[in-house]
Amino acid sequence: MQKNSKQFFTATRISVIAMFATLAGVLYAFGFPIAAAFPFWLELNFSDIPALIGTFALGPVSGGIIVFVKILVKLIIKGTRTIFVGELADLIVGLAFVVPAGLIYKRNRTFKGALIGMSVGTLCSVALSILANWLVLVPFYLELFFGGDWNQLIAPMQALFGDGVTKETFYNFYLWISVLPFNLMRCLIAVLVTLPVYKRISVLINRLNDRFAAKQPAVSGENASASGEVVAKKKLIITIAVCAGVVVLLVGGVLLRYFLS
């Protein structure tokens, strides 16, 4: 019996992942602070938009790859100011946003499924952003960059929220009045942009995949099955090699930029 299986990493899928990841990486590199509402180190960027659209169009695995590659692209363009800790937190928060949304939408490919998926992804991402800032980011920055001097963190918060911000009340103000609304806004922007366009992009990608998919010569019987398996294995090996080479080049570029800067 002939197996009817679809290759996951097709040429079209790889190309679209690369396109979305590059766009997301560029948007990530050009983040900007909203000084009137949030402390200067919280920078808004729109990289979640292509990551979420790519997730709905290609699935949660591809969405996770887009988030990972966008971090590498940003590091090559802009480098890191946090010894990769900030980028690691953004990776975790980004995955928490797109992967749950993609998993839910994959099981229920309707407008309602998309809404539920994005709602769950938003909740997961916001919750993890609060935990990451509380348990990792603030303690890390406080000790490594400010030598344990709380004034470096408190002063920008007092400029926004008044003298009620102290060492004892810092987390109350920062987590619930800055981190929570900031990350909620970040996710909502991605949701509002993604909703009107994701269906059209998914249809376009499927058409491209059908158009550029390799057509196999007609062969019958056991020869067809054997020939198909050989071709599939060759394509899989080539795909893995190309993807591994691209990741190695990106990681090498990140390391070169970090150590030469």
RARA-V459027 format. One record per residue. N is the residue number from 1. RES is the residue in three letters. SS is DSSP state (a for helix, b for strand, c for the rest). PSI is psi in radians with two decimals (NA if undefined). D_CENTER is the distance of its C-alpha to the mean C-alpha in Angstrom with 1 decimal. Layout:
n=N res=RES ss=SS psi=PSI d_center=D_CENTER
n=N res=RES ss=SS psi=PSI d_center=D_CENTER
This chain:
n=1 res=MET ss=c psi=2.35 d_center=40.3
n=2 res=GLN ss=c psi=2.33 d_center=37.5
n=3 res=LYS ss=c psi=2.36 d_center=33.9
n=4 res=ASN ss=c psi=1.45 d_center=31.7
n=5 res=SER ss=c psi=2.57 d_center=28.2
n=6 res=LYS ss=c psi=2.37 d_center=25.3
n=7 res=GLN ss=c psi=2.30 d_center=23.4
n=8 res=PHE ss=c psi=-0.96 d_center=19.7
n=9 res=PHE ss=c psi=1.36 d_center=18.6
n=10 res=THR ss=c psi=2.91 d_center=20.7
n=11 res=ALA ss=a psi=-0.69 d_center=21.0
n=12 res=THR ss=a psi=-0.79 d_center=19.7
n=13 res=ARG ss=a psi=-0.79 d_center=16.5
n=14 res=ILE ss=a psi=-0.74 d_center=15.9
n=15 res=SER ss=a psi=-0.74 d_center=16.7
n=16 res=VAL ss=a psi=-0.69 d_center=14.5
n=17 res=ILE ss=a psi=-0.80 d_center=11.4
n=18 res=ALA ss=a psi=-0.71 d_center=12.6
n=19 res=MET ss=a psi=-0.87 d_center=13.2
n=20 res=PHE ss=a psi=-0.71 d_center=9.9
n=21 res=ALA ss=a psi=-0.71 d_center=8.1
n=22 res=THR ss=a psi=-0.80 d_center=11.1
n=23 res=LEU ss=a psi=-0.77 d_center=11.2
n=24 res=ALA ss=a psi=-0.71 d_center=7.7
n=25 res=GLY ss=a psi=-0.71 d_center=9.0
n=26 res=VAL ss=a psi=-0.77 d_center=12.3
n=27 res=LEU ss=a psi=-0.65 d_center=11.4
n=28 res=TYR ss=a psi=-0.69 d_center=9.7
n=29 res=ALA ss=a psi=-0.43 d_center=12.9
n=30 res=PHE ss=c psi=0.77 d_center=15.1
n=31 res=GLY ss=c psi=2.81 d_center=14.4
n=32 res=PHE ss=b psi=2.56 d_center=17.7
n=33 res=PRO ss=b psi=2.75 d_center=19.5
n=34 res=ILE ss=c psi=1.44 d_center=21.4
n=35 res=ALA ss=c psi=-0.46 d_center=24.5
n=36 res=ALA ss=c psi=-0.28 d_center=26.6
n=37 res=ALA ss=c psi=-0.49 d_center=24.6
n=38 res=PHE ss=c psi=2.72 d_center=22.4
n=39 res=PRO ss=c psi=2.66 d_center=23.0
n=40 res=PHE ss=c psi=-0.42 d_center=22.2
n=41 res=TRP ss=c psi=-0.17 d_center=19.5
n=42 res=LEU ss=c psi=1.82 d_center=17.1
n=43 res=GLU ss=b psi=2.21 d_center=15.6
n=44 res=LEU ss=b psi=2.34 d_center=14.1
n=45 res=ASN ss=c psi=2.88 d_center=11.7
n=46 res=PHE ss=c psi=0.44 d_center=10.6
n=47 res=SER ss=a psi=-0.33 d_center=7.3
n=48 res=ASP ss=a psi=-0.39 d_center=6.1
n=49 res=ILE ss=a psi=-1.00 d_center=9.1
n=50 res=PRO ss=a psi=-0.53 d_center=8.6
n=51 res=ALA ss=a psi=-0.73 d_center=5.3
n=52 res=LEU ss=a psi=-0.73 d_center=7.7
n=53 res=ILE ss=a psi=-0.77 d_center=10.7
n=54 res=GLY ss=a psi=-0.62 d_center=9.7
n=55 res=THR ss=a psi=-0.80 d_center=9.3
n=56 res=PHE ss=a psi=-0.58 d_center=12.6
n=57 res=ALA ss=a psi=-0.62 d_center=14.2
n=58 res=LEU ss=a psi=-0.30 d_center=13.5
n=59 res=GLY ss=c psi=2.89 d_center=12.8
n=60 res=PRO ss=a psi=-0.59 d_center=10.6
n=61 res=VAL ss=a psi=-0.83 d_center=11.0
n=62 res=SER ss=a psi=-0.67 d_center=9.9
n=63 res=GLY ss=a psi=-0.73 d_center=6.8
n=64 res=GLY ss=a psi=-0.68 d_center=6.2
n=65 res=ILE ss=a psi=-0.72 d_center=7.5
n=66 res=ILE ss=a psi=-0.78 d_center=5.6
n=67 res=VAL ss=a psi=-0.75 d_center=2.5
n=68 res=PHE ss=a psi=-0.81 d_center=6.0
n=69 res=VAL ss=a psi=-0.58 d_center=7.9
n=70 res=LYS ss=a psi=-0.60 d_center=6.6
n=71 res=ILE ss=a psi=-0.75 d_center=7.7
n=72 res=LEU ss=a psi=-0.72 d_center=10.8
n=73 res=VAL ss=a psi=-0.77 d_center=11.5
n=74 res=LYS ss=a psi=-0.71 d_center=11.5
n=75 res=LEU ss=a psi=-0.62 d_center=13.7
n=76 res=ILE ss=a psi=-0.70 d_center=16.0
n=77 res=ILE ss=a psi=-0.79 d_center=16.4
n=78 res=LYS ss=a psi=-0.31 d_center=16.9
n=79 res=GLY ss=c psi=-2.92 d_center=17.2
n=80 res=THR ss=c psi=2.49 d_center=16.9
n=81 res=ARG ss=c psi=0.08 d_center=19.2
n=82 res=THR ss=c psi=0.33 d_center=18.5
n=83 res=ILE ss=c psi=0.72 d_center=19.1
n=84 res=PHE ss=c psi=-0.05 d_center=15.4
n=85 res=VAL ss=a psi=-0.75 d_center=15.6
n=86 res=GLY ss=a psi=-0.72 d_center=13.6
n=87 res=GLU ss=a psi=-0.64 d_center=10.8
n=88 res=LEU ss=a psi=-0.72 d_center=11.1
n=89 res=ALA ss=a psi=-0.73 d_center=11.1
n=90 res=ASP ss=a psi=-0.60 d_center=7.9
n=91 res=LEU ss=a psi=-0.81 d_center=6.3
n=92 res=ILE ss=a psi=-0.79 d_center=8.4
n=93 res=VAL ss=a psi=-0.69 d_center=8.0
n=94 res=GLY ss=a psi=-0.76 d_center=4.3
n=95 res=LEU ss=a psi=-0.68 d_center=5.6
n=96 res=ALA ss=a psi=-0.42 d_center=8.7
n=97 res=PHE ss=a psi=-0.90 d_center=7.8
n=98 res=VAL ss=a psi=-0.60 d_center=6.8
n=99 res=VAL ss=a psi=-0.87 d_center=8.9
n=100 res=PRO ss=a psi=-0.71 d_center=12.0
n=101 res=ALA ss=a psi=-0.76 d_center=11.9
n=102 res=GLY ss=a psi=-0.68 d_center=11.8
n=103 res=LEU ss=a psi=-0.75 d_center=14.5
n=104 res=ILE ss=a psi=-0.76 d_center=16.7
n=105 res=TYR ss=a psi=-0.55 d_center=16.6
n=106 res=LYS ss=a psi=-0.59 d_center=17.4
n=107 res=ARG ss=a psi=-0.37 d_center=20.5
n=108 res=ASN ss=c psi=1.47 d_center=21.5
n=109 res=ARG ss=c psi=1.12 d_center=20.7
n=110 res=THR ss=c psi=2.99 d_center=22.4
n=111 res=PHE ss=a psi=-0.70 d_center=21.8
n=112 res=LYS ss=a psi=-0.73 d_center=22.5
n=113 res=GLY ss=a psi=-0.67 d_center=20.1
n=114 res=ALA ss=a psi=-0.75 d_center=17.3
n=115 res=LEU ss=a psi=-0.79 d_center=18.5
n=116 res=ILE ss=a psi=-0.77 d_center=18.8
n=117 res=GLY ss=a psi=-0.80 d_center=15.3
n=118 res=MET ss=a psi=-0.57 d_center=13.7
n=119 res=SER ss=a psi=-0.81 d_center=16.3
n=120 res=VAL ss=a psi=-0.75 d_center=15.6
n=121 res=GLY ss=a psi=-0.71 d_center=11.8
n=122 res=THR ss=a psi=-0.81 d_center=12.8
n=123 res=LEU ss=a psi=-0.77 d_center=15.5
n=124 res=CYS ss=a psi=-0.77 d_center=13.5
n=125 res=SER ss=a psi=-0.77 d_center=10.9
n=126 res=VAL ss=a psi=-0.77 d_center=14.0
n=127 res=ALA ss=a psi=-0.77 d_center=16.1
n=128 res=LEU ss=a psi=-0.59 d_center=14.0
n=129 res=SER ss=a psi=-0.67 d_center=13.7
n=130 res=ILE ss=a psi=-0.81 d_center=17.5
n=131 res=LEU ss=a psi=-0.73 d_center=18.1
n=132 res=ALA ss=a psi=-0.74 d_center=16.1
n=133 res=ASN ss=a psi=-0.71 d_center=18.1
n=134 res=TRP ss=a psi=-0.81 d_center=21.3
n=135 res=LEU ss=a psi=-0.45 d_center=21.4
n=136 res=VAL ss=a psi=-1.02 d_center=19.6
n=137 res=LEU ss=a psi=-0.91 d_center=18.7
n=138 res=VAL ss=a psi=-0.87 d_center=22.0
n=139 res=PRO ss=a psi=-0.66 d_center=24.3
n=140 res=PHE ss=a psi=-0.91 d_center=22.7
n=141 res=TYR ss=a psi=-0.69 d_center=23.0
n=142 res=LEU ss=a psi=-0.77 d_center=26.4
n=143 res=GLU ss=a psi=-0.77 d_center=27.9
n=144 res=LEU ss=a psi=-0.75 d_center=26.5
n=145 res=PHE ss=c psi=-0.53 d_center=26.5
n=146 res=PHE ss=c psi=0.07 d_center=29.1
n=147 res=GLY ss=c psi=0.55 d_center=31.4
n=148 res=GLY ss=c psi=0.09 d_center=31.4
n=149 res=ASP ss=c psi=1.84 d_center=32.6
n=150 res=TRP ss=c psi=-0.43 d_center=31.3
n=151 res=ASN ss=a psi=-0.53 d_center=32.7
n=152 res=GLN ss=a psi=-0.47 d_center=29.9
n=153 res=LEU ss=a psi=-0.61 d_center=27.5
n=154 res=ILE ss=a psi=-0.67 d_center=30.1
n=155 res=ALA ss=a psi=-0.85 d_center=31.5
n=156 res=PRO ss=a psi=-0.56 d_center=28.5
n=157 res=MET ss=a psi=-0.66 d_center=28.2
n=158 res=GLN ss=a psi=-0.57 d_center=32.0
n=159 res=ALA ss=a psi=-0.46 d_center=31.8
n=160 res=LEU ss=a psi=-0.69 d_center=29.7
n=161 res=PHE ss=a psi=0.06 d_center=31.1
n=162 res=GLY ss=c psi=-3.09 d_center=34.6
n=163 res=ASP ss=c psi=-0.08 d_center=36.6
n=164 res=GLY ss=c psi=-0.25 d_center=35.6
n=165 res=VAL ss=c psi=1.99 d_center=32.6
n=166 res=THR ss=c psi=-3.14 d_center=33.9
n=167 res=LYS ss=c psi=-0.67 d_center=32.9
n=168 res=GLU ss=c psi=-0.55 d_center=33.7
n=169 res=THR ss=c psi=0.07 d_center=31.9
n=170 res=PHE ss=a psi=-0.86 d_center=28.9
n=171 res=TYR ss=a psi=-0.59 d_center=26.4
n=172 res=ASN ss=a psi=-0.76 d_center=27.9
n=173 res=PHE ss=a psi=-0.79 d_center=27.2
n=174 res=TYR ss=a psi=-0.84 d_center=23.9
n=175 res=LEU ss=a psi=-0.74 d_center=22.0
n=176 res=TRP ss=a psi=-0.37 d_center=23.5
n=177 res=ILE ss=a psi=-0.25 d_center=24.2
n=178 res=SER ss=a psi=-1.07 d_center=21.4
n=179 res=VAL ss=a psi=-0.82 d_center=18.3
n=180 res=LEU ss=a psi=-0.99 d_center=18.6
n=181 res=PRO ss=a psi=-0.57 d_center=19.3
n=182 res=PHE ss=a psi=-0.86 d_center=16.9
n=183 res=ASN ss=a psi=-0.53 d_center=13.8
n=184 res=LEU ss=a psi=-0.74 d_center=15.6
n=185 res=MET ss=a psi=-0.72 d_center=16.1
n=186 res=ARG ss=a psi=-0.78 d_center=12.5
n=187 res=CYS ss=a psi=-0.70 d_center=11.6
n=188 res=LEU ss=a psi=-0.65 d_center=14.9
n=189 res=ILE ss=a psi=-0.79 d_center=14.5
n=190 res=ALA ss=a psi=-0.70 d_center=11.5
n=191 res=VAL ss=a psi=-0.81 d_center=13.8
n=192 res=LEU ss=a psi=-0.56 d_center=16.8
n=193 res=VAL ss=a psi=-0.63 d_center=15.6
n=194 res=THR ss=a psi=-0.71 d_center=14.1
n=195 res=LEU ss=a psi=-0.80 d_center=17.3
n=196 res=PRO ss=c psi=-0.27 d_center=19.8
n=197 res=VAL ss=c psi=-0.28 d_center=18.2
n=198 res=TYR ss=a psi=-0.62 d_center=16.1
n=199 res=LYS ss=a psi=-0.79 d_center=19.5
n=200 res=ARG ss=a psi=-0.70 d_center=20.9
n=201 res=ILE ss=a psi=-0.67 d_center=17.9
n=202 res=SER ss=a psi=-0.75 d_center=18.1
n=203 res=VAL ss=a psi=-0.74 d_center=21.9
n=204 res=LEU ss=a psi=-0.75 d_center=21.6
n=205 res=ILE ss=a psi=-0.72 d_center=19.4
n=206 res=ASN ss=a psi=-0.67 d_center=21.9
n=207 res=ARG ss=a psi=-0.73 d_center=24.8
n=208 res=LEU ss=a psi=-0.71 d_center=23.5
n=209 res=ASN ss=a psi=-0.75 d_center=23.1
n=210 res=ASP ss=a psi=-0.61 d_center=26.6
n=211 res=ARG ss=a psi=-0.71 d_center=28.0
n=212 res=PHE ss=a psi=0.03 d_center=26.8
n=213 res=ALA ss=c psi=2.42 d_center=27.1
n=214 res=ALA ss=c psi=2.32 d_center=29.8
n=215 res=LYS ss=c psi=2.19 d_center=33.1
n=216 res=GLN ss=c psi=2.51 d_center=35.1
n=217 res=PRO ss=c psi=2.58 d_center=38.8
n=218 res=ALA ss=c psi=2.07 d_center=40.8
n=219 res=VAL ss=c psi=2.46 d_center=42.1
n=220 res=SER ss=c psi=2.80 d_center=43.7
n=221 res=GLY ss=a psi=-2.63 d_center=44.2
n=222 res=GLU ss=a psi=-0.54 d_center=43.1
n=223 res=ASN ss=a psi=-0.65 d_center=42.6
n=224 res=ALA ss=a psi=-0.76 d_center=39.8
n=225 res=SER ss=a psi=-0.81 d_center=38.0
n=226 res=ALA ss=a psi=-0.76 d_center=38.4
n=227 res=SER ss=a psi=-0.72 d_center=37.5
n=228 res=GLY ss=a psi=-0.70 d_center=34.3
n=229 res=GLU ss=a psi=-0.70 d_center=33.3
n=230 res=VAL ss=a psi=-0.80 d_center=34.0
n=231 res=VAL ss=a psi=-0.74 d_center=32.1
n=232 res=ALA ss=a psi=-0.72 d_center=29.1
n=233 res=LYS ss=a psi=-0.72 d_center=29.2
n=234 res=LYS ss=a psi=-0.77 d_center=29.6
n=235 res=LYS ss=a psi=-0.70 d_center=26.6
n=236 res=LEU ss=a psi=-0.77 d_center=24.5
n=237 res=ILE ss=a psi=-0.78 d_center=25.8
n=238 res=ILE ss=a psi=-0.74 d_center=25.2
n=239 res=THR ss=a psi=-0.81 d_center=21.6
n=240 res=ILE ss=a psi=-0.73 d_center=20.9
n=241 res=ALA ss=a psi=-0.77 d_center=22.8
n=242 res=VAL ss=a psi=-0.82 d_center=21.0
n=243 res=CYS ss=a psi=-0.75 d_center=17.5
n=244 res=ALA ss=a psi=-0.70 d_center=18.8
n=245 res=GLY ss=a psi=-0.72 d_center=20.5
n=246 res=VAL ss=a psi=-0.77 d_center=17.5
n=247 res=VAL ss=a psi=-0.73 d_center=15.5
n=248 res=VAL ss=a psi=-0.75 d_center=18.8
n=249 res=LEU ss=a psi=-0.74 d_center=19.2
n=250 res=LEU ss=a psi=-0.81 d_center=15.9
n=251 res=VAL ss=a psi=-0.72 d_center=16.5
n=252 res=GLY ss=a psi=-0.72 d_center=20.1
n=253 res=GLY ss=a psi=-0.70 d_center=19.3
n=254 res=VAL ss=a psi=-0.82 d_center=17.3
n=255 res=LEU ss=a psi=-0.72 d_center=20.3
n=256 res=LEU ss=a psi=-0.75 d_center=22.8
n=257 res=ARG ss=a psi=-0.67 d_center=21.4
n=258 res=TYR ss=a psi=-0.79 d_center=21.3
n=259 res=PHE ss=a psi=-0.36 d_center=24.8
n=260 res=LEU ss=a psi=-0.16 d_center=26.4
n=261 res=SER ss=c psi=NA d_center=25.3
